[in-house]
């Protein structure tokens, strides 16, 4: 039990709202507007919030975006965060810039990466990403492993009728590479507002398909949101983040700091606390402590996606950070 009064040890820090792609899951091809640079937290401001969080018991930090690797000078931020002594310092990326930055990030102190990859078929991958190519991302995973950024987790969002026919392909990929493939349910966080339950592929369905081909053994992940399974023969691991059909709100241990300095305690809530205002009005460390504690104490018992009155957040995933 940490000083928050409950276990909250995972801070997700979005370093930018920009991305070098226009993925169908995250944002429309046209019409996106981005924040002016002055509204984004500086590295000094990010480190200050992270330092307070570390003192309060936060042990894990994940850098997100947008696409975090488009933020100039990111290895500098990684180095400064690593110096704070977090037990786990990771980054989630679409992989397009990872190959050229992996070694610098590892040298700076990054521990590992999560790479989004929603198809193993080049043409389909291109249609989902709209920009970028599969070969670059697969090569980037190899480079990241060579740099020591492992274990790599591969994030896959399935859409009914689009890429859900690749479930067994991804399971085989996990077995062949030793990378943990995690199937993430499609959530109502796309910027186009096109989400529908008919497109959702439930985690239990995916697990059933894989279990019919290979025998799996559950892995205890503690408070982590993913349900993880190892192949009984020892060749690989898969996981499921079933935010819609199997909410894990009761054990959620995450807080999020958006690129413009809002502290959010849930992906699906519009409730935010303004850390940027505290930072830029000469607020004290105690003020930041109070903000983080209020964010934790203000968490609701559930996100309400499956309730009749649910309203999707006004911010999309690319603006909140994964």
N, C-alpha and C positions, 0 to 999 in steps of 0.2 A: 504494500500500500504506500503510495507516494504522497508528497505534501498536498496534492490536489484532493485527497480524500478518496481516491479510487485510482485504478491503474490507467494511466494515460501516458504512454511512453513513446508515441510515434507522431512526429511532426512532419507534415508535408509542406514544403516551401516551393511555391511557384515563383520562378525567377523572371518570367516574361509571359505576356499573353499572345505573343507572336508565334507563328509556326512557318516552316518552309514548305508545308504541304497544305492541301485542302481536302483532308480525308472525309469521306461521306459520313462517317460516324460523328465527326466533331464539328464541322463547319460547312456552310454553303460555299460553292465555288466562287461566288461573287457576293459583294455587299457587306463583307465584314469590316468593321472599324476597329482600330487598335488604339490603345491608350497612348497619350503623349509621354515621352520619356520622363518628364518631370513628375509624373504621377506614379511612376514605378519606384519601389524601394531601392535605395542604393545598397551596395554591398555592406557599407558600414551599418546601415539600418537593419538589414537582414541579420547580420552577425550579432547585433545588439539584442534582437528578439530571441535569436537562437541561444545566446548565452544565458539569458534569463530562464528560458525553457529548460536548458541543461541543468541549471541550479535547482530547478523544481522537480527533477527526476526524469525528464525526457531523455531517452537513451538512443533513439533512432531518428534519423533525418533522411527524408527522400526529397531530392530536387526534381521539380516537374515544370511544366509550362502550361499552355503552349508547348513549344519545343525548347527545352532548356539549353540545348547546344547552340542556339542562335544568339544567346546572350554573350556579348563580347567579354572576354577575360574570365570566363567561368572557372578555369583552373585556380585563379587567385581566390575566388570565393570558396572553392572546395578546400583549398589549403587552410584558409582561416577557420572554416567550420571544423575541419579535422583537428585543428589545434585545441578545440574546446573539449575533445575527449569523448565524443559520441561512440557508442559501441558499434553502431552500424551507420554508415554514410553511403547512400545509394542514389541512383539517378534513373528516371524513366525517360526513354527516348524513342523516337520513331526509327532511329538507326541510320538515317541518311548521312549524318555528319560524324557518326561515332568512330568510324575507322580512322579518320584523320586526327581525332582528338583523344583516342583511348589511352595512349601512352602518357600524354601530358596529364590527363585526369588521374590516372593511377599514381603517377609520381607525386601529384598534389595531395593524395590521400584518400581518393574515392575507393570504396571497397568493392562495389559491384554495380551491375546495371540490369534493369528490366527493359526489354526491347519489344515494342509493339510490332506484330507481324500477323496480319489477318488472312493471309493465303500463302500457300506454297506453290501456287501456279502463277507464272509470271504475268500472264495477260489479266487474270482476275486481280492479282495484287495491284497492277497498274490502274485498273478501273476503280478500285477502292481508294487508293492513295491519290489518284488523279495526277500526281507528280511522283518522281522517284521510281526506283526499280528494285525488284526482289534480289537480284544478284548483289547489289551494293549492300543491302541489309544483311544478307547471309554472310558476306565477307566481313562486314563490320563485327558480327558476333565472333568470328574466328579471331580477328585482331584483338577484340576486347579480352578474350580468353588468354591470348598470348601475353597481354599486358597485365594479367592477373586480376581482371575485373570479373570475378566469378564467385559463386555460381550464377550463371545467367538464367534469368527467368524470361520466358517468352509469353507475352500477353496476346491472347486471341479473343476477339469479339465476334461471335457468330450471329449471322442474320439468316432467318429462315428463307430458303430459296436463293441465297447468294453463295455463302461459303460453308454452309452446314454439311455439305457432302464431303468435307475434308477432315472430319473428326478423326477418322482412323489414320489418315495421313499425318496429322499432327501428333497423334499418339505414337506412331512409328518414328516420327522425327525425334520425339523425346527419348525413345529407346535407343536410337542410333547415335544421338549426340550427347546424351547425359544432361541436357538442358531441361529444366522444369517448365513444361508447357502449362499455362493456366488459362482455362476457359472462363471468360468474363461475360456475364449476361448483359445484353444490350439494355442500357438504362436511359430514362427520359432526360438526357442531358445534352442532346445534339442541338446545335445552334439553329438548324432549320426547323426544329419543332416537328419533325416527321415521325418521331417514335410512335410505334403502335405495339400492342401486346401480341398481335399476330406475327410480328417479325421476331419475337423473342424465342430463343431456343433454351429451354430450362436446363439447368445444370444436371438435374437428375436424369433427364433424357440422354444427355451426352455421356454421363457416367454409365448408363445402361448399355449404350452402344459399344463403348470401349470394353466394358466387363464381359460382354458377349464374345469378345475376341481374345482378351487377355485377362488373367486373374490378377486382381488388385488387392492390396492390403492397406487399410487406412493408417495415416501417420498423424500422431498427436501434434498439433501446431499451437497449442495453448490459446492465447487470445487473438491470434492471427485470423483475419477474415476468411482466408482460403481453406477449404476442405482439401487436404492433400492425400494422395494415394501413391504408393510405390508398386511397381510391377513385382509380383512375387518372385520372379526369377532374378530380381536385382537390377534389371536393365531399365533404369529411368524412373521418372516421377511425373505425375500430372496433378493439377489442382483445379479447384472450382471456386469462383467468387460469384455466388448466386444472390446478388443484392436484392433482386426483385422477388424471386420465389422462395428464398430461404434467408430472410433478413437476419443480420447478426448484430443488430443495434445494441443488444444487451451486453455484448462483450467488445464493442468497438473501442479501440484505444487510440483513435486518431484525432488530431487537430490539424487545421490547414491554415497557412498564411498565404494569401493571394499576392500576386505580383504588385498590386497597388496597396497592400498593407492591411487588408481586412482579415481578421481571425474568424474562421468558420468552424463550427463543431459538427457539421454534417454536410455531405455533398448535396443533399436534397432539401436543405433549408435555406431560406433567404435571410435568416438571422445572422448578422455580422457585427463584430466589434472593431472599431477603427484604431488599429495600432499606429498607422501612419500619422494620425492626428496627435497621438500621444508623443510620438518620436519627434515631430516637427514643432511641437509647442513646448519643448524642453521638459517633457515629462520625466519622472524619475524611474529608477528600477522598480521601486515599489508600485508605481502606477502600472508598469507592464506586468508585474506579478498579479496585480488585481485583475487586469484584463484577461490574462490567461486562465485564472481561476474562475472568473465569471463565465468564460466560454465553456469550461468543463461543467460547471454547476448548471448551466442553462441547457444542457443536452436534453432532448426529448426522449421518451422511452422507445420511440420508433419513428421511421421516416414517413410512414403513411402512404407509400406508393399504392398499396392494395386497398386503401380506404376510398369511399366514394367522393370525399371532399378534397382529395389530393390535388394540389396545384404544383405544376412543375416549376423548378427554380427559374428565376429570370436570367441568371448567368448560366452559360453552357460550360461543358467540361473544360474546353480550352481556356476559359476565363477563370475557372476555379482552380484547376490543377488536379491531377489524378491522385 
